[in-house]
Amino acid sequence: MQQVNPDEFVITRKRKKYKFALFANSPLCFELGEWKKRPVDTIELGAGTALFSVELATRHPGKTFVAIDVKGDRLQKGAREAQERQLQNIWFVRARADQLDQVVPDRSLSSLWLTFPDPFPRERSERRRMTHPYFLQQYQKLLRSDGALYLKHDNRTFFDWSVEQLRNEKWNVVELSHDLHESDLSEDCKIMTTYEQRWLGEGLATHFVRAELAG
Ligand SMILES: C[S@@+](CC[C@H](N)C(=O)[O-])C[C@H]1O[C@@H](n2cnc3c(N)ncnc32)[C@H](O)[C@@H]1O
């Protein structure tokens, strides 16, 4: 049996408690049960540190933003940055993708961003992909009729599969690029996420799609 060093165990527990406290004490961070469902303009799902949303919120003070992730310790990094920038238009909610309908009312959302969602490459994990038809149908209910879904990804196989699901579910693909940062698409789309910054330096390209609800 593997030996556990009791000192390491204590440090890990303390660290977890510390990270949990940072999230719990941030006025911008909410557990799902604390969040009052309300309309917002933009959601970033699987946001991680949500620094992408923080930058969008900085550029668009007249719009409201919510960043969602299951990991509170990642979200609180974005919340700290938002506080430093004194932003009043962004919040951070710890929730799962399938709980999105508890965050915003139906037909109220203008933009939904999926930034580098986990690709779950095994076929038997397909249902967990955030672009699975099950999720696309949920997003469809929450978006306004003129709303849009945005996806950025590094994995071509996952990206192509996602575009195929969008088309099968009758979304209109209105913008698509296999090299976002070399394209003439909007500067907002090119704001880099934490994950994107990490590997883009290695010469990899970002795939991007914007899809709207069919008429
Ligand atoms: C590859 S990371 C990308 C993080 C961030 N978007 C970025 O680009 O830096 C995927 C993120 O999705 C989150 N995630 C995975 N499954 C989720 C789910 N079902 N609901 C909400 N978040 C989820 C993970 O916790 C992780 O932070």
The ligand as a Tripos MOL2 file, in Angstrom:
@<TRIPOS>MOLECULE
LIG
   27    29     1     0     0
SMALL
NO_CHARGES

@<TRIPOS>ATOM
      1 C1        -10.0370   22.8870  -20.8790 C.3       1 LIG1
      2 S1        -10.7170   23.8540  -19.5930 S.3       1 LIG1
      3 C2        -10.9360   25.4330  -20.4020 C.3       1 LIG1
      4 C3        -11.0740   26.5520  -19.4000 C.3       1 LIG1
      5 C4        -11.2600   27.9540  -20.0230 C.3       1 LIG1
      6 N1        -12.4250   28.0230  -20.8370 N.3       1 LIG1
      7 C5        -10.0270   28.3680  -20.8190 C.2       1 LIG1
      8 O1        -10.1200   28.3400  -22.0540 O.co2     1 LIG1
      9 O2         -9.0040   28.7040  -20.2060 O.co2     1 LIG1
     10 C6        -12.3890   23.2210  -19.4580 C.3       1 LIG1
     11 C7        -13.1570   23.7960  -18.2540 C.3       1 LIG1
     12 O3        -14.4830   23.2770  -18.2730 O.3       1 LIG1
     13 C8        -14.8830   23.0220  -16.9330 C.3       1 LIG1
     14 N2        -15.9640   22.0080  -17.0020 N.ar      1 LIG1
     15 C9        -15.8450   20.7180  -17.3960 C.ar      1 LIG1
     16 N3        -17.0620   20.1060  -17.3640 N.ar      1 LIG1
     17 C10       -17.9490   21.0570  -16.9430 C.ar      1 LIG1
     18 C11       -19.3610   21.0510  -16.7180 C.ar      1 LIG1
     19 N4        -20.0870   19.9540  -16.9300 N.pl3     1 LIG1
     20 N5        -19.9540   22.1780  -16.2990 N.ar      1 LIG1
     21 C12       -19.2170   23.3210  -16.0800 C.ar      1 LIG1
     22 N6        -17.8880   23.3810  -16.2820 N.ar      1 LIG1
     23 C13       -17.2540   22.2730  -16.7050 C.ar      1 LIG1
     24 C14       -13.6190   22.5400  -16.2540 C.3       1 LIG1
     25 O4        -13.6990   22.6910  -14.8490 O.3       1 LIG1
     26 C15       -12.5650   23.4420  -16.9040 C.3       1 LIG1
     27 O5        -12.3440   24.6150  -16.1450 O.3       1 LIG1
@<TRIPOS>BOND
     1     1     2 1
     2     2     3 1
     3     2    10 1
     4     3     4 1
     5     4     5 1
     6     5     6 1
     7     5     7 1
     8     7     8 2
     9     7     9 1
    10    10    11 1
    11    11    12 1
    12    11    26 1
    13    12    13 1
    14    13    14 1
    15    13    24 1
    16    14    15 ar
    17    14    23 ar
    18    15    16 ar
    19    16    17 ar
    20    17    18 ar
    21    17    23 ar
    22    18    19 1
    23    18    20 ar
    24    20    21 ar
    25    21    22 ar
    26    22    23 ar
    27    24    25 1
    28    24    26 1
    29    26    27 1
@<TRIPOS>SUBSTRUCTURE
     1 LIG1         1 GROUP 0 **** ****
